[in-house]
């Protein structure tokens, strides 16, 4: 069951990621990216990261992608113009991509032989309670620095989006 | 009933990261380049969570959480910059935004 769920959502994630790269219209890319993020949230759940799965849905698929879609529609972004690629790129690009991915997979298998099967529910450390405790004790300083970072980002976004610039 | 090996998660993460790099390098629209960056950040988050499962520690989740926060802040500032660039230059093509290049 775990294998089936992993394969289904991994394939959805890869297909949507390919779609992000090959679509010419930004809206299509954005919708495909939402698909990637949703399937990654399911994979997080399979790995026992409940809090991160919900945060992924709310923060990424909710807030960030809505921001992207807003900007795309605000700017009325059209399709990218097709560019002619060289003959070598057309012929060699796809086989080289497959070769590169196969090589990367081989090296991961070779140097990280962690063949422990992943069971759903075997790791119970991903609840909001445990992550919150880690955030507010061990990682308190990075957490506070993050809040300052977000404050700077808000001020920066407001300054950049003013009329006068 | 056995689950998928942890390697599969890492390989999926590598594939997603490679696709993000490809989008970053090949696309010309600045918005799509930005979305490729988000894709790469998501791929790295997946391997953080996978290692966190393997080591049975919560630290990877905390790192992934920080990455998420930084990505949200980066998206806000980056999209504001895109808006400003479009207001000044009327284009989203990165080939035409080159005044710092020469």
Boltz contact constraints between the chains, C-beta under 6 A:
constraints:
  - contact:
      token1: [A, 2]
      token2: [B, 3]
      max_distance: 6.0
  - contact:
      token1: [A, 3]
      token2: [B, 4]
      max_distance: 6.0
  - contact:
      token1: [A, 6]
      token2: [B, 4]
      max_distance: 6.0
  - contact:
      token1: [A, 10]
      token2: [B, 12]
      max_distance: 6.0
  - contact:
      token1: [A, 14]
      token2: [B, 15]
      max_distance: 6.0
  - contact:
      token1: [A, 17]
      token2: [B, 16]
      max_distance: 6.0
  - contact:
      token1: [A, 17]
      token2: [B, 19]
      max_distance: 6.0
  - contact:
      token1: [A, 21]
      token2: [B, 19]
      max_distance: 6.0
  - contact:
      token1: [A, 21]
      token2: [B, 22]
      max_distance: 6.0
  - contact:
      token1: [A, 21]
      token2: [B, 23]
      max_distance: 6.0
  - contact:
      token1: [A, 26]
      token2: [B, 29]
      max_distance: 6.0
  - contact:
      token1: [A, 26]
      token2: [B, 31]
      max_distance: 6.0
  - contact:
      token1: [A, 26]
      token2: [B, 32]
      max_distance: 6.0
  - contact:
      token1: [A, 29]
      token2: [B, 32]
      max_distance: 6.0
  - contact:
      token1: [A, 29]
      token2: [B, 35]
      max_distance: 6.0
  - contact:
      token1: [A, 33]
      token2: [B, 35]
      max_distance: 6.0
  - contact:
      token1: [A, 40]
      token2: [B, 42]
      max_distance: 6.0
  - contact:
      token1: [A, 40]
      token2: [B, 46]
      max_distance: 6.0
  - contact:
      token1: [A, 44]
      token2: [B, 49]
      max_distance: 6.0
  - contact:
      token1: [A, 47]
      token2: [B, 49]
      max_distance: 6.0
  - contact:
      token1: [A, 47]
      token2: [B, 53]
      max_distance: 6.0
  - contact:
      token1: [A, 48]
      token2: [B, 53]
      max_distance: 6.0
  - contact:
      token1: [A, 49]
      token2: [B, 49]
      max_distance: 6.0
  - contact:
      token1: [A, 49]
      token2: [B, 61]
      max_distance: 6.0
  - contact:
      token1: [A, 52]
      token2: [B, 61]
      max_distance: 6.0
  - contact:
      token1: [A, 52]
      token2: [B, 64]
      max_distance: 6.0
  - contact:
      token1: [A, 59]
      token2: [B, 68]
      max_distance: 6.0
  - contact:
      token1: [A, 59]
      token2: [B, 72]
      max_distance: 6.0
  - contact:
      token1: [A, 64]
      token2: [B, 72]
      max_distance: 6.0
  - contact:
      token1: [A, 64]
      token2: [B, 75]
      max_distance: 6.0
  - contact:
      token1: [A, 67]
      token2: [B, 75]
      max_distance: 6.0
  - contact:
      token1: [A, 67]
      token2: [B, 79]
      max_distance: 6.0
  - contact:
      token1: [A, 71]
      token2: [B, 79]
      max_distance: 6.0
  - contact:
      token1: [A, 72]
      token2: [B, 31]
      max_distance: 6.0
  - contact:
      token1: [A, 75]
      token2: [B, 86]
      max_distance: 6.0
  - contact:
      token1: [A, 77]
      token2: [B, 92]
      max_distance: 6.0
  - contact:
      token1: [A, 80]
      token2: [B, 28]
      max_distance: 6.0
  - contact:
      token1: [A, 80]
      token2: [B, 29]
      max_distance: 6.0
  - contact:
      token1: [A, 101]
      token2: [B, 15]
      max_distance: 6.0
  - contact:
      token1: [A, 104]
      token2: [B, 14]
      max_distance: 6.0
  - contact:
      token1: [A, 105]
      token2: [B, 11]
      max_distance: 6.0
  - contact:
      token1: [A, 108]
      token2: [B, 7]
      max_distance: 6.0
  - contact:
      token1: [A, 108]
      token2: [B, 10]
      max_distance: 6.0
  - contact:
      token1: [A, 108]
      token2: [B, 11]
      max_distance: 6.0
  - contact:
      token1: [A, 109]
      token2: [B, 7]
      max_distance: 6.0
  - contact:
      token1: [A, 114]
      token2: [B, 6]
      max_distance: 6.0
  - contact:
      token1: [A, 114]
      token2: [B, 54]
      max_distance: 6.0
  - contact:
      token1: [A, 115]
      token2: [B, 5]
      max_distance: 6.0
  - contact:
      token1: [A, 116]
      token2: [B, 6]
      max_distance: 6.0
  - contact:
      token1: [A, 117]
      token2: [B, 2]
      max_distance: 6.0
  - contact:
      token1: [A, 117]
      token2: [B, 3]
      max_distance: 6.0
  - contact:
      token1: [A, 117]
      token2: [B, 5]
      max_distance: 6.0
  - contact:
      token1: [A, 118]
      token2: [B, 3]
      max_distance: 6.0
  - contact:
      token1: [A, 118]
      token2: [B, 4]
      max_distance: 6.0
  - contact:
      token1: [A, 118]
      token2: [B, 6]
      max_distance: 6.0
  - contact:
      token1: [A, 119]
      token2: [B, 3]
      max_distance: 6.0
  - contact:
      token1: [A, 123]
      token2: [B, 53]
      max_distance: 6.0
  - contact:
      token1: [A, 125]
      token2: [B, 58]
      max_distance: 6.0
  - contact:
      token1: [A, 126]
      token2: [B, 61]
      max_distance: 6.0
  - contact:
      token1: [A, 130]
      token2: [B, 58]
      max_distance: 6.0
  - contact:
      token1: [A, 131]
      token2: [B, 61]
      max_distance: 6.0
  - contact:
      token1: [A, 134]
      token2: [B, 58]
      max_distance: 6.0
  - contact:
      token1: [A, 134]
      token2: [B, 62]
      max_distance: 6.0
  - contact:
      token1: [A, 139]
      token2: [B, 62]
      max_distance: 6.0
  - contact:
      token1: [A, 146]
      token2: [B, 69]
      max_distance: 6.0
  - contact:
      token1: [A, 149]
      token2: [B, 73]
      max_distance: 6.0
  - contact:
      token1: [A, 150]
      token2: [B, 73]
      max_distance: 6.0
  - contact:
      token1: [A, 153]
      token2: [B, 73]
      max_distance: 6.0
  - contact:
      token1: [A, 153]
      token2: [B, 76]
      max_distance: 6.0
  - contact:
      token1: [A, 153]
      token2: [B, 77]
      max_distance: 6.0
  - contact:
      token1: [A, 156]
      token2: [B, 77]
      max_distance: 6.0
  - contact:
      token1: [A, 157]
      token2: [B, 76]
      max_distance: 6.0
  - contact:
      token1: [A, 157]
      token2: [B, 77]
      max_distance: 6.0
  - contact:
      token1: [A, 157]
      token2: [B, 80]
      max_distance: 6.0
  - contact:
      token1: [A, 160]
      token2: [B, 80]
      max_distance: 6.0
  - contact:
      token1: [A, 160]
      token2: [B, 81]
      max_distance: 6.0
  - contact:
      token1: [A, 160]
      token2: [B, 84]
      max_distance: 6.0
  - contact:
      token1: [A, 161]
      token2: [B, 80]
      max_distance: 6.0
  - contact:
      token1: [A, 161]
      token2: [B, 83]
      max_distance: 6.0
  - contact:
      token1: [A, 165]
      token2: [B, 84]
      max_distance: 6.0
